[in-house]
Amino acid sequence: MTVRRLSAGLMAAALLTPGVAACTGDSTAGPTGTPSASATASGAAGDADAKQALLDSTREISNGNFRFRMSGVGSTAEGQVHQPSQSAQMRVNIGEPTDDLAMTLDLIHAKPDSWVKLDLQGAAASSVPGRDKLSLGKYQHLDQTRIQGNRNLGFDFEKVDPAGSAVLTQAVTEVRRTGDGAYAGTIDLSKAAEAGSLDQSMITALGAQANSVPFTATTDAQGRLTELVLQVPGTGEAAAQEIRVTYSDYGNATAAQKPPADQVVEAPPELYNLFN
């Protein structure tokens, strides 16, 4: 795994966007199962209703008070968003312990400030450019002018969903109910490139296959999205993969805790270079 691959895949294909200080939360997905008789017989009208239900399921996410988890090949991102306090936390893991290079980031955003604590593992960690100046183990205070629009280090409180599930559901091309709070169908990923859980290079590599990627989704008793799973087909050099996004604790997230002052240093130019 190269440094270039690590930085490119950070919050993409989640590896997947927009979380922060190791804040995890198990999400409880809605029930799945075989299609009910009413769902099977619903026809075109039922499909339209299912599409609208999925669109509606992402509305609560926009309120910015939830926990989330995203996972893909060798990468995870999990944390919480707390819009009431204009804060968010997330922990991102990229790579496996057996890889030549793996990376862990603890991100904290408490508007107007952001911090990241970086850890590098693997035999190639010592070869990362500028490693000796990266202040590993310390929270590095980030310059907002240098991370604005950066999907790896920045956070947009105007677009609080790290995964971009609203964008994904809008790109649904076919959907059917498979049970109470359970859905299946296809998504045109070429129309959802802005979603934080996707990477443009992956969409490009898929070619025409990107137009019809299978997915499943579940919602809770209030109709809120709890899980969205994309089954991304393989391409010439890349194996098929599953991208999974889960949401939990709607309305029950808490404000992010700023790092102690004695654990903070200013981020050096080498840190920004690593993620650009």
C-alpha positions, -999 to +999 in steps of 0.1 A: +000+000+000+016+033-011+014+067+006-004+080-025-031+053-022-035+060+015-042+097+011-064+093-019-086+068-002-090+084+032-125+095+033-134+082+000-149+049-006-147+057+029-122+054+034-148+067+034-154+110+049-164+128+067-157+115+120-130+119+152-115+110+187-124+073+187-161+078+191-179+046+181-215+036+181-230+004+170-259+011+147-290-010+148-302-018+113-338-024+106-350-059+099-344-077+067-361-107+053-380-120+024-404-097+005-439-095+021-469-103+000-479-066-001-444-056-013-443-083-040-477-073-054-471-035-052-459-031-088-446+002-101-465+023-076-448+004-048-414+011-063-422+048-064-432+047-028-400+028-019-379+054-036-396+082-017-392+063+015-354+062+009-352+099+000-371+107+032-349+084+053-319+108+050-337+139+062-328+134+098-291+131+089-292+168+078-300+178+113-264+168+122-269+148+154-259+112+150-231+086+151-219+069+119-196+042+106-182+036+071-162+007+059-146-005+026-117-026+016-091-021+043-106+011+056-130+023+083-142+057+095-164+061+125-175+089+148-202+114+155-216+147+143-231+172+167-244+202+148-258+219+179-223+225+192-208+228+157-185+199+164-177+165+150-153+136+158-139+108+138-114+080+138-101+068+104-082+036+099-066+029+065-048-003+058-042-036+077-016-043+103+001-066+079+004-039+051+037-022+044+020+011+054-011+017+074-025+049+089-048+060+117-062+095+121-081+109+151-099+140+139-116+166+160-136+195+146-149+222+170-157+252+149-137+272+142-108+248+150-097+214+138-071+190+150-057+156+138-036+130+156-017+108+131-002+074+136+017+054+110+024+017+111+042-008+089+076-014+075+073+015+051+062+040+078+098+053+082+098+062+045+069+086+046+081+120+034+086+144+063+078+117+089+103+131+114+083+164+114+048+150+117+046+151+155+032+116+157+012+110+189+003+147+192-029+165+181-018+189+153-038+221+151-049+226+115-050+258+095-086+261+081-074+280+050-053+249+041-079+222+047-110+239+032-124+215+007-100+188+017-120+156+020-093+140+042-088+167+068-117+192+065-153+191+076-182+211+061-209+219+087-231+229+058-229+193+046-228+172+078-231+137+064-197+121+059-211+095+036-234+116+015-263+092+017-288+118+005-268+121-027-266+083-030-304+078-026-311+105-052-291+084-076-312+053-071-323+039-104-344+010-092-357+000-057-381-024-041-391-032-006-379-065+007-395-064+041-404-039+068-378-012+067-357-031+042-350-022+006-329-034-024-321-021-058-295-003-079-277+030-078-261+050-106-228+059-090-218+082-118-246+106-105-233+104-069-196+113-073-200+140-046-209+115-019-181+113+007-182+075+007-172+073-030-140+080-049-141+094-084-112+072-095-133+042-085-163+054-104-142+060-135-126+026-133-161+010-132-171+025-165-206+015-176-208-008-145-211+023-123-246+030-138-262+001-120-245-009-087-266-031-064-274-019-030-295-027+001-308-003+028-326-005+061-345+021+081-356+022+118-392+024+131-392+062+125-381+057+088-346+070+094-317+054+075-297+030+096-277+011+070-268+015+033-246-012+016-232-009-019-219-040-037-193-026-060-183-049-088-146-057-096-127-040-124-096-050-143-072-045-114-095-041-084-115-068-067-152-064-060-158-047-027-186-038-003-191-003+010-211-002+041-225+029+059-244+028+092-261+055+113-272+054+149-281+074+180-301+100+161-305+131+183-283+116+210-247+125+199-226+147+222-203+176+216-167+168+206-141+173+233-112+195+223-078+180+229-058+191+260-036+221+253-005+202+264-011+176+237-015+202+208+011+214+184+007+234+152+006+212+121+038+215+099+038+219+061+047+182+058+013+172+072-006+192+046+017+179+018+009+143+029-028+148+022-027+170-009 
